[in-house]
Amino acid sequence: MELDVPPEPREIKESIKKYRGVLGSTPDIEYDSLAVWYNNQLSSYLWRHWKSTLESYGYTWQRFIKVVKYTTEDIIEWALYDKLGWAELVKRLVALLKRYSVVKG
């Protein structure tokens, strides 16, 4: 499975940070997680870029979301704390998508 690294969605990152700010400034895993999953912004963005390839490997939107959930902590590190680069986040997600694809290859 070959998935390109889409352009970093800076507007989504800023939206996540803004929404997190509304929830308060104290670090809290529940609020951090809620912020990164608000409106499924990042997962929708990635699905639009990779949909045709992912579908050929047996992915549906629902299955894709299940796998992306495993990277919630990585998304938090990228979006809220700037401790993980975009390319590294995508690399980790792609590795999980390969692991859990229905069609191997």
PAZAPA-4460 file (N, C-alpha, C; in steps of 0.05 Angstrom, whole numbers, plus 32768, in hexadecimal, padded with zeros to 4 digits):
% residues 105
    n_x    n_y    n_z   ca_x   ca_y   ca_z    c_x    c_y    c_z   seq   type   mol
   8011   7FE8   8000   8000   8000   8000   8012   8019   8000     1      M     A
   800E   8029   7FEC   801D   8042   7FEA   800A   805A   7FEE     2      E     A
   800F   8069   8002   7FFF   8081   8008   8012   8099   8009     3      L     A
   800C   80AD   7FFA   801D   80C5   7FFA   8018   80D6   8013     4      D     A
   802B   80E7   8018   8028   80FA   802F   801A   8112   8024     5      V     A
   8000   8116   802C   7FF2   812E   8022   7FFD   8147   802E     6      P     A
   7FF8   815E   8022   8001   8177   802F   7FF7   8179   804B     7      P     A
   8008   8184   805C   8000   8187   8078   7FE8   819A   807A     8      E     A
   7FD2   8191   8087   7FBA   81A2   8088   7FBC   81B6   80A0     9      P     A
   7FCA   81CB   809B   7FCF   81DF   80B1   7FB5   81EB   80BB    10      R     A
   7FA1   81EE   80A9   7F88   81FA   80B2   7F79   81E7   80C5    11      E     A
   7F7C   81CD   80C1   7F70   81B9   80D3   7F7F   81BA   80ED    12      I     A
   7F99   81BB   80EC   7FA9   81BC   8105   7FA1   81D4   8115    13      K     A
   7F9E   81EB   8108   7F96   8204   8117   7F7A   8201   8122    14      E     A
   7F68   81F5   8113   7F4D   81F1   811C   7F4C   81DF   8135    15      S     A
   7F5D   81CA   8135   7F5E   81B8   814C   7F69   81C8   8165    16      I     A
   7F7E   81D8   8161   7F89   81E8   8177   7F74   81FC   8181    17      K     A
   7F65   8208   816F   7F51   821C   8177   7F3B   820E   8187    18      K     A
   7F32   81F7   817E   7F1D   81E9   818C   7F27   81E0   81A7    19      Y     A
   7F3F   81D7   81A9   7F4B   81CF   81C2   7F4C   81E6   81D6    20      R     A
   7F52   81FE   81CC   7F53   8215   81DD   7F38   821C   81E9    21      G     A
   7F23   8216   81DA   7F08   821B   81E5   7F02   8209   81FD    22      V     A
   7F0E   81F1   81FC   7F0A   81DD   8211   7F1A   81E3   822B    23      L     A
   7F2D   81F6   8229   7F3E   81FC   8240   7F5B   81F8   8239    24      G     A
   7F6D   8203   824A   7F89   8202   8244   7F99   81ED   8253    25      S     A
   7F8D   81E1   8267   7F9A   81CC   8277   7F9C   81B2   8267    26      T     A
   7FB4   81A6   8265   7FB6   818D   8257   7FA3   8178   8263    27      P     A
   7F94   816C   8251   7F80   8158   8259   7F7C   8145   8242    28      D     A
   7F80   812B   8246   7F7F   8118   8230   7F63   8117   8224    29      I     A
   7F4E   811A   8234   7F33   811A   8229   7F2E   8131   8216    30      E     A
   7F36   8149   821F   7F32   8161   820E   7F45   8161   81F6    31      Y     A
   7F5D   8157   81F9   7F70   8155   81E3   7F64   8143   81CD    32      D     A
   7F5A   812C   81D6   7F4F   8118   81C4   7F36   8123   81B6    33      S     A
   7F25   8130   81C6   7F0C   813C   81BB   7F13   8150   81A6    34      L     A
   7F27   8161   81AB   7F2F   8175   8197   7F39   816A   817D    35      A     A
   7F49   8155   817E   7F54   814A   8165   7F3E   813A   8155    36      V     A
   7F2A   8131   8163   7F14   8122   8155   7EFC   8134   814E    37      W     A
   7EFD   814D   8156   7EE6   815F   8151   7EE1   8161   8133    38      Y     A
   7EC9   815A   812B   7EC1   815A   810E   7ED1   8147   80FC    39      N     A
   7EE1   8135   8107   7EF1   8123   80F6   7F00   8132   80E1    40      N     A
   7F0A   8149   80E7   7F17   815A   80D2   7F2F   814C   80C5    41      Q     A
   7F41   8142   80D6   7F5A   8137   80CB   7F54   811D   80BD    42      L     A
   7F44   810C   80C9   7F3E   80F2   80BC   7F2F   80F6   80A1    43      S     A
   7F1D   810A   80A0   7F0F   8110   8087   7F23   8119   8072    44      S     A
   7F35   812A   807A   7F4A   8134   8067   7F5A   811D   805C    45      Y     A
   7F63   810B   806D   7F74   80F5   8064   7F64   80E1   8053    46      L     A
   7F4B   80DC   805B   7F3A   80CA   804B   7F36   80D5   802F    47      W     A
   7F32   80EF   802C   7F2F   80FA   8011   7F48   80F6   8000    48      R     A
   7F5F   80F7   800C   7F78   80F4   7FFD   7F7D   80D6   7FF7    49      H     A
   7F76   80C5   8008   7F7E   80A8   8005   7F67   8095   7FFF    50      W     A
   7F4F   809F   7FFC   7F37   808E   7FFA   7F3A   8078   7FE5    51      K     A
   7F41   807F   7FCD   7F42   806A   7FB7   7F56   8054   7FBD    52      S     A
   7F6D   805C   7FC7   7F81   8048   7FCE   7F78   8037   7FE6    53      T     A
   7F6E   8044   7FFA   7F65   8035   8012   7F4E   8022   800C    54      L     A
   7F3C   802A   7FFB   7F25   8018   7FF4   7F2F   7FFF   7FE5    55      E     A
   7F44   8002   7FD5   7F4F   7FEB   7FC7   7F5D   7FD7   7FDB    56      S     A
   7F62   7FE0   7FF3   7F6D   7FCF   8008   7F58   7FC7   801D    57      Y     A
   7F3F   7FCB   8016   7F29   7FC1   8027   7F1F   7FD5   803C    58      G     A
   7F29   7FEE   803A   7F21   8001   804E   7F06   800E   8047    59      Y     A
   7EF6   8012   805B   7EDE   8022   805A   7EE4   803A   806C    60      T     A
   7ED3   804F   806B   7ED6   8066   807D   7ED7   805D   809A    61      W     A
   7EC5   804B   80A1   7EC3   8042   80BD   7EDC   8033   80C6    62      Q     A
   7EE7   8022   80B5   7EFF   8013   80BC   7F17   8027   80BE    63      R     A
   7F18   803A   80AB   7F2D   804E   80AC   7F2D   805D   80C6    64      F     A
   7F15   8066   80CF   7F13   8074   80E9   7F1D   8063   8100    65      I     A
   7F16   804A   8100   7F1F   8038   8115   7F3E   8037   8117    66      K     A
   7F4B   8036   8100   7F68   8036   8100   7F74   8051   8108    67      V     A
   7F68   8066   80FE   7F72   8081   8104   7F70   8086   8122    68      V     A
   7F5C   807B   812F   7F59   807E   814C   7F72   8075   815C    69      K     A
   7F80   8061   8151   7F98   8058   815E   7FAF   806C   815E    70      Y     A
   7FAC   8081   814D   7FC1   8096   814C   7FB8   80AF   815A    71      T     A
   7FA4   80AE   816B   7F9A   80C6   8178   7FB0   80D4   8187    72      T     A
   7FC1   80C6   8196   7FD7   80D2   81A5   7FEA   80E0   8192    73      E     A
   7FF0   80D3   817B   8002   80DF   8168   7FF6   80F9   815C    74      D     A
   7FDC   80F8   8157   7FCE   8110   814C   7FCF   8127   8160    75      I     A
   7FCB   8120   817A   7FCD   8134   818F   7FE9   8140   818F    76      I     A
   7FFE   8130   818D   801A   813A   818D   801F   814C   8175    77      E     A
   8013   8145   815E   8017   8156   8146   8006   8170   8148    78      W     A
   7FED   816D   814E   7FDA   8184   814C   7FDC   8197   8163    79      A     A
   7FDF   818D   817B   7FDD   819E   8193   7FF7   81A6   819F    80      L     A
   800B   8194   819E   8024   8199   81AC   803C   819D   819A    81      Y     A
   8039   819A   8180   804E   819E   816C   8067   818D   8173    82      D     A
   8062   8175   817C   8078   8163   8184   807C   814C   816F    83      K     A
   806C   814C   815B   806E   8138   8146   8069   8146   812B    84      L     A
   807B   8141   8118   8078   814C   80FE   8062   813F   80ED    85      G     A
   8058   814D   80DA   8043   8142   80C8   804C   8128   80BA    86      W     A
   8064   8128   80AF   806D   8111   80A0   806F   80F8   80B2    87      A     A
   8078   80FC   80CB   807A   80E6   80DE   805E   80DC   80E6    88      E     A
   804B   80EE   80EA   8030   80E7   80F1   8024   80D5   80DA    89      L     A
   8027   80DE   80C2   801D   80CF   80AB   802B   80B4   80A9    90      V     A
   8045   80B4   80AD   8054   809A   80AC   8049   8086   80C0    91      K     A
   8043   808F   80D8   8038   807D   80ED   801C   8073   80E6    92      R     A
   800C   8085   80DB   7FF1   807E   80D3   7FF2   806A   80BC    93      L     A
   8002   806F   80A8   8004   805D   8091   800D   8041   809A    94      V     A
   801F   8040   80AD   8028   8026   80B7   8011   8016   80C3    95      A     A
   8000   8024   80D2   7FE8   8017   80DE   7FD4   800F   80C9    96      L     A
   7FD1   8020   80B5   7FBE   8019   809F   7FC7   8001   8090    97      L     A
   7FE1   7FFE   808C   7FEC   7FE6   807F   7FE7   7FCD   8090    98      K     A
   7FEC   7FD0   80AA   7FE9   7FB9   80BD   7FCC   7FAF   80BD    99      R     A
   7FB9   7FC1   80BD   7F9D   7FB9   80C0   7F8D   7FB8   80A6   100      Y     A
   7F9A   7FBA   808F   7F8B   7FB8   8076   7F80   7F9C   8072   101      S     A
   7F69   7F9B   8066   7F5C   7F81   8061   7F6B   7F72   804B   102      V     A
   7F73   7F81   8036   7F81   7F76   8020   7F9F   7F7C   8024   103      V     A
   7FAF   7F67   8025   7FCC   7F6B   8029   7FDA   7F6E   800F   104      K     A
   7FEF   7F7E   800F   7FFE   7F80   7FF6   800F   7F98   7FF5   105      G     A
***
